[in-house]
């Protein structure tokens, strides 16, 4: 649905409430110059109120409901041994993929609704009370990171007693566009708290937005006692995506053997023959390689270059020979972001082993050198 339709349909006879999904509060900030990963939920609540939404709630509340229901379903299936393993049904894109590509696993999908749909049903039931709806038509809106959520609200299981629980879905991009078109200066808006009674959520609801968060939330729910030690043990068990899961190691290499010979017929009148000699400055053996480590904190890389012996002239004789050489270099770089300014800092050490070598005869290459670079983008 187009965001303009929702925007222009606002009037005093409609009570519009909105539920921003957990990852949206981070992605929104990224679009307005905040550091990557910074939670701007308080700012977002204030902005959404100014855009005309009467109530701004938190989808984490719906996620907590999902945890309760999925935990119950898991225990029932685990005890009976039927339809195991249990797959979450929180992501409509995943559900659609399973239905289309692996229909044999559809029975393994949880029968629980997603946080968006649970929340939509609960809020619509809550506003059935005339004292709460004040005689106004209820319009339920969600802000989601994925366009698949637009299709989810139209699925048969997303209706209660024939009534669609969530009326509209806006993506993060659409909300960013609405904010910019409205003229609201995001970072100037005062921080506001989400509205009660659906503006709160537990840590389990919040971690739905990370890899493995749903599974960890269910394990938390099933853990007896809920002591800090037990919760920390679950957190470190590897179920949830950890920072080191984002570490990438890149390896590449190249080896070349080339027998590049001068096959020009020799001239009997010329004393210096180059026939069947390796072409000048062409090594018979060469190689290169690179290893890199990308982490959320810093990127490191190492590279090397090797060249076998070469000859400065067409005659492959000792006085024309250039010895083989190898060059090793290392580098590190990291990006820092403060509001709308991104600063990149990099440090390189070239010719790490401080080797003396020549690529072109009589033109020695520099020894070890250090280069630091700072780039500022805004």
C-alpha positions as CSV (number, residue, x, y, z in Angstrom):
1,X,0.0,0.0,0.0
2,X,1.2,3.5,-0.7
3,X,2.1,5.5,2.4
4,X,0.3,8.6,0.9
5,X,-3.1,6.7,1.2
6,X,-2.6,6.3,5.0
7,X,-1.3,9.9,5.4
8,X,-4.2,11.6,3.6
9,X,-6.9,9.5,5.2
10,X,-6.2,10.8,8.7
11,X,-9.2,12.5,10.4
12,X,-10.7,13.0,13.8
13,X,-13.1,10.0,13.3
14,X,-10.2,7.5,13.2
15,X,-8.0,6.4,16.0
16,X,-4.7,5.4,14.5
17,X,-2.1,3.4,16.4
18,X,1.3,2.2,15.1
19,X,3.7,-0.5,16.2
20,X,7.4,-0.1,15.1
21,X,9.3,-3.4,14.8
22,X,12.4,-3.8,16.8
23,X,15.0,-3.4,14.0
24,X,13.2,-0.3,12.6
25,X,14.3,1.8,15.6
26,X,17.9,1.2,14.5
27,X,17.5,1.4,10.8
28,X,15.6,4.7,11.1
29,X,18.5,6.3,12.9
30,X,21.0,5.1,10.3
31,X,19.0,7.2,7.7
32,X,19.2,10.3,9.8
33,X,22.9,10.4,10.5
34,X,23.0,8.4,13.8
35,X,25.7,5.8,14.4
36,X,25.0,2.4,13.1
37,X,23.2,0.3,15.7
38,X,22.0,3.2,17.8
39,X,18.5,2.8,19.2
40,X,16.4,5.9,18.4
41,X,13.1,4.5,19.6
42,X,12.5,7.6,21.8
43,X,13.0,10.0,18.9
44,X,10.9,7.8,16.6
45,X,7.9,7.8,19.0
46,X,8.0,11.6,19.1
47,X,8.2,11.8,15.3
48,X,5.3,9.4,14.8
49,X,3.1,11.4,17.2
50,X,3.9,14.4,15.1
51,X,3.0,12.6,11.9
52,X,-0.5,12.1,13.3
53,X,-0.5,8.7,15.0
54,X,-2.7,8.8,18.2
55,X,-0.9,6.0,19.9
56,X,2.6,4.6,19.4
57,X,3.2,1.2,20.8
58,X,6.0,-1.3,20.7
59,X,6.0,-4.6,18.7
60,X,8.2,-6.1,21.5
61,X,4.9,-6.5,23.4
62,X,3.7,-8.7,20.6
63,X,7.0,-10.6,20.5
64,X,6.6,-11.4,24.2
65,X,3.1,-12.9,23.5
66,X,4.7,-15.0,20.7
67,X,7.3,-16.2,23.2
68,X,4.6,-17.4,25.6
69,X,2.6,-19.2,22.9
70,X,5.6,-20.7,21.1
71,X,7.1,-22.0,24.3
72,X,3.8,-23.7,25.1
73,X,3.6,-25.2,21.7
74,X,7.2,-26.4,21.8
75,X,6.6,-28.2,25.1
76,X,3.5,-29.9,23.8
77,X,5.3,-31.1,20.6
78,X,8.4,-32.1,22.5
79,X,6.4,-34.2,25.0
80,X,4.4,-35.9,22.3
81,X,7.3,-36.2,19.9
82,X,5.1,-35.1,17.0
83,X,5.9,-32.6,14.3
84,X,9.4,-32.0,15.4
85,X,11.6,-30.1,15.0
86,X,9.5,-26.9,15.5
87,X,10.1,-24.1,13.0
88,X,9.2,-20.5,13.9
89,X,6.5,-18.8,11.9
90,X,7.5,-15.2,12.7
91,X,8.9,-14.4,9.3
92,X,6.3,-14.5,6.4
93,X,9.1,-14.7,3.8
94,X,10.4,-17.8,5.4
95,X,6.9,-19.3,5.7
96,X,6.2,-18.6,2.0
97,X,9.5,-20.1,1.1
98,X,8.8,-23.3,3.1
99,X,5.3,-23.6,1.6
100,X,6.6,-23.2,-2.0
101,X,9.9,-25.1,-1.8
102,X,9.6,-27.6,1.0
103,X,5.9,-28.3,1.6
104,X,6.7,-31.5,3.4
105,X,8.0,-29.3,6.3
106,X,4.8,-27.1,6.6
107,X,3.5,-29.3,9.5
108,X,6.6,-28.4,11.4
109,X,5.9,-24.7,11.2
110,X,4.6,-23.2,14.5
111,X,0.9,-22.4,14.5
112,X,1.5,-19.2,16.4
113,X,1.1,-15.9,14.7
114,X,4.0,-13.5,14.2
115,X,4.5,-10.6,16.8
116,X,2.9,-8.2,14.2
117,X,-0.2,-10.3,13.9
118,X,-0.6,-11.2,17.6
119,X,-0.2,-7.5,18.5
120,X,-2.7,-6.5,15.9
121,X,-5.3,-8.9,17.2
122,X,-4.7,-8.0,20.9
123,X,-5.0,-4.2,20.2
124,X,-8.1,-4.6,18.1
125,X,-9.7,-6.6,20.9
126,X,-8.6,-4.0,23.5
127,X,-10.2,-1.1,21.5
128,X,-13.6,-2.9,21.2
129,X,-14.4,-1.2,24.5
130,X,-16.4,2.0,23.7
131,X,-14.7,3.8,26.5
132,X,-11.3,3.1,24.9
133,X,-12.2,3.7,21.2
134,X,-14.2,6.9,22.0
135,X,-16.5,6.0,19.1
136,X,-13.7,6.2,16.5
137,X,-12.8,3.7,13.9
138,X,-9.6,1.8,14.7
139,X,-6.8,1.9,12.2
140,X,-4.0,-0.5,12.9
141,X,-0.6,0.3,11.3
142,X,2.8,-1.5,11.7
143,X,6.3,-0.4,10.6
144,X,8.3,-3.4,9.4
145,X,11.7,-3.9,7.8
146,X,10.5,-6.3,5.2
147,X,8.0,-6.0,2.4
148,X,6.8,-9.6,3.0
149,X,5.0,-8.2,6.0
150,X,2.6,-6.4,3.6
151,X,1.5,-9.8,2.2
152,X,1.3,-11.3,5.7
153,X,-1.6,-9.1,6.8
154,X,-3.7,-10.5,3.9
155,X,-3.1,-14.2,4.7
156,X,-6.2,-16.0,6.0
157,X,-4.7,-16.8,9.4
158,X,-4.1,-13.0,9.9
159,X,-7.8,-12.4,10.2
160,X,-9.9,-12.7,13.4
161,X,-13.6,-13.5,12.9
162,X,-13.3,-12.3,9.3
163,X,-11.7,-9.0,10.3
164,X,-8.2,-8.0,9.2
165,X,-6.2,-7.4,12.3
166,X,-3.5,-5.1,10.8
167,X,-4.8,-2.6,8.2
168,X,-1.5,-1.2,6.8
169,X,2.2,-2.0,6.8
170,X,4.8,0.6,6.2
171,X,8.4,-0.2,5.5
172,X,11.3,1.6,7.0
173,X,12.0,3.3,3.7
174,X,8.4,4.6,3.5
175,X,8.5,6.0,7.0
176,X,11.8,7.7,6.3
177,X,10.2,9.3,3.1
178,X,7.2,10.4,5.2
179,X,9.4,12.1,7.8
180,X,11.4,13.9,5.2
181,X,8.4,15.1,3.2
182,X,6.7,16.3,6.4
183,X,9.6,18.7,7.1
184,X,10.2,17.2,10.6
185,X,13.8,17.6,11.7
186,X,14.4,14.2,13.2
187,X,17.3,15.0,15.6
188,X,15.4,18.1,16.9
189,X,12.4,16.1,18.2
190,X,12.2,15.5,21.9
191,X,12.5,11.9,23.1
192,X,9.1,10.4,24.1
193,X,8.1,7.1,25.7
194,X,5.8,4.6,23.9
195,X,2.2,4.8,24.9
196,X,0.7,2.5,27.6
197,X,-0.5,-0.2,28.0
198,X,1.3,-1.7,25.0
199,X,4.5,0.4,25.0
200,X,6.6,-2.0,27.0
201,X,8.5,-5.3,26.3
202,X,10.9,-7.6,27.9
203,X,14.5,-8.3,26.7
204,X,13.2,-11.6,25.1
205,X,10.9,-9.5,22.9
206,X,13.7,-7.2,21.9
207,X,16.2,-10.0,20.8
208,X,13.7,-11.3,18.3
209,X,15.4,-9.0,15.8
210,X,18.8,-10.8,16.0
211,X,19.9,-14.2,14.6
212,X,18.7,-17.0,16.9
213,X,16.8,-14.5,19.1
214,X,13.5,-16.4,18.8
215,X,15.1,-19.6,20.0
216,X,16.9,-17.9,22.8
217,X,13.7,-16.2,23.9
218,X,11.9,-19.5,24.1
219,X,14.7,-21.1,26.1
220,X,14.6,-18.2,28.5
221,X,10.9,-18.7,29.0
222,X,11.3,-22.4,29.7
223,X,14.2,-22.0,32.1
224,X,13.1,-22.4,35.7
225,X,14.2,-19.8,38.1
226,X,15.3,-17.2,35.5
227,X,18.4,-16.3,37.5
228,X,21.0,-14.0,36.0
229,X,23.5,-16.9,35.9
230,X,21.0,-19.1,33.9
231,X,20.1,-16.3,31.5
232,X,23.8,-15.5,30.9
233,X,24.5,-19.2,30.2
234,X,21.7,-19.3,27.6
235,X,23.0,-16.1,26.0
236,X,26.5,-17.6,25.7
237,X,25.4,-21.0,24.5
238,X,25.7,-20.1,20.9
239,X,21.9,-20.1,20.1
240,X,21.9,-16.3,19.4
241,X,24.1,-14.8,16.8
242,X,27.3,-13.7,18.5
243,X,29.6,-10.8,17.4
244,X,32.2,-13.3,16.2
245,X,29.6,-14.8,13.9
246,X,30.1,-11.6,11.8
247,X,33.8,-12.3,11.4
248,X,34.8,-13.0,7.9
249,X,38.1,-14.4,6.6
250,X,39.0,-13.8,3.0
251,X,41.8,-15.7,1.3
252,X,42.9,-15.3,-2.2
253,X,46.0,-16.3,-4.2
254,X,47.5,-16.5,-7.6
255,X,50.4,-18.4,-9.1
256,X,51.7,-18.0,-12.6
257,X,54.2,-19.9,-14.7
258,X,55.0,-18.4,-18.0
259,X,57.6,-19.5,-20.5
260,X,57.6,-16.3,-22.7
261,X,60.3,-16.8,-25.2
262,X,61.6,-14.6,-28.0
263,X,61.2,-16.7,-31.1
264,X,62.4,-14.0,-33.6
265,X,64.6,-15.8,-36.0
266,X,68.3,-15.1,-35.1
267,X,70.2,-12.6,-37.4
268,X,73.5,-14.3,-38.4
269,X,75.0,-10.8,-38.7
270,X,74.3,-10.0,-35.0
271,X,76.5,-11.3,-32.4
272,X,74.0,-10.9,-29.5
273,X,71.3,-13.4,-30.2
274,X,68.1,-13.4,-28.1
275,X,66.5,-16.4,-29.8
276,X,64.6,-18.7,-27.4
277,X,65.5,-16.4,-24.5
278,X,62.9,-15.3,-21.9
279,X,61.4,-11.9,-22.8
280,X,62.8,-9.0,-20.9
281,X,61.2,-8.2,-17.5
282,X,59.0,-11.3,-17.7
283,X,59.6,-13.6,-14.8
284,X,59.1,-17.3,-15.4
285,X,57.4,-17.7,-12.0
286,X,55.3,-15.1,-10.1
287,X,52.7,-15.3,-7.3
288,X,50.6,-13.1,-5.1
289,X,48.3,-13.6,-2.2
290,X,46.0,-11.8,0.2
291,X,44.5,-12.7,3.6
292,X,41.9,-10.5,5.3
293,X,39.9,-10.6,8.4
294,X,36.7,-8.5,8.7
295,X,35.3,-7.9,12.1
296,X,32.7,-5.6,13.6
297,X,35.5,-3.7,15.3
298,X,38.4,-3.6,12.8
299,X,39.5,-5.0,9.4
300,X,42.9,-6.5,9.0
301,X,44.7,-7.6,5.8
302,X,48.0,-9.0,4.7
303,X,49.3,-9.2,1.2
304,X,52.4,-10.5,-0.5
305,X,53.9,-10.4,-4.0
306,X,56.6,-12.7,-5.3
307,X,58.5,-12.4,-8.6
308,X,61.1,-14.8,-9.9
309,X,64.3,-13.8,-11.5
310,X,64.0,-11.6,-14.7
311,X,66.3,-10.1,-17.2
312,X,66.5,-6.4,-18.0
313,X,67.4,-7.1,-21.6
314,X,66.6,-9.7,-24.2
315,X,69.8,-11.6,-23.6
316,X,69.5,-13.9,-20.6
317,X,73.0,-13.4,-19.3
318,X,74.3,-12.8,-15.8
319,X,74.9,-9.1,-16.1
320,X,71.3,-8.5,-17.2
321,X,69.7,-10.6,-14.5
322,X,67.4,-9.1,-11.8
323,X,67.1,-11.3,-8.7
324,X,63.8,-12.6,-7.5
325,X,62.0,-10.6,-4.8
326,X,59.1,-10.7,-2.4
327,X,57.1,-7.9,-0.9
328,X,55.0,-8.2,2.2
329,X,52.5,-5.6,3.5
330,X,49.9,-5.3,6.3
331,X,47.1,-2.9,6.9
332,X,44.3,-2.1,9.3
333,X,41.3,0.1,9.0
334,X,38.2,1.1,10.9
335,X,35.2,3.3,10.4
336,X,33.8,5.6,13.1
337,X,30.4,7.3,12.7
338,X,29.3,10.3,14.8
339,X,25.9,11.5,13.6
340,X,26.2,12.3,10.0
341,X,30.0,12.2,9.8
342,X,31.8,9.0,8.9
343,X,35.5,8.9,9.6
344,X,37.7,6.2,8.1
345,X,41.1,5.6,9.6
346,X,43.6,3.2,8.0
347,X,47.2,2.3,8.7
348,X,49.5,0.5,6.3
349,X,53.0,-0.9,6.6
350,X,54.5,-1.4,3.1
351,X,57.5,-3.6,2.4
352,X,57.2,-5.0,5.9
353,X,60.5,-7.1,5.7
354,X,62.4,-4.0,4.5
355,X,63.8,-5.8,1.5
356,X,66.0,-4.2,-1.1
357,X,64.9,-5.0,-4.6
358,X,64.5,-3.6,-8.1
359,X,61.5,-4.0,-10.4
360,X,63.3,-2.0,-13.0
361,X,67.1,-2.2,-13.2
362,X,68.9,0.6,-11.4
363,X,65.7,1.9,-9.9
364,X,65.6,0.5,-6.3
365,X,62.2,0.3,-4.5
366,X,61.7,2.0,-1.2
367,X,62.4,0.2,2.0
368,X,59.9,-0.3,4.8
369,X,57.4,2.6,5.0
370,X,54.3,3.4,7.1
371,X,51.3,5.3,5.7
372,X,48.3,6.6,7.7
373,X,45.1,7.9,6.1
374,X,42.1,9.6,7.5
375,X,39.0,10.1,5.3
376,X,36.0,12.2,6.5
377,X,32.6,11.8,4.7
378,X,29.6,13.9,5.6
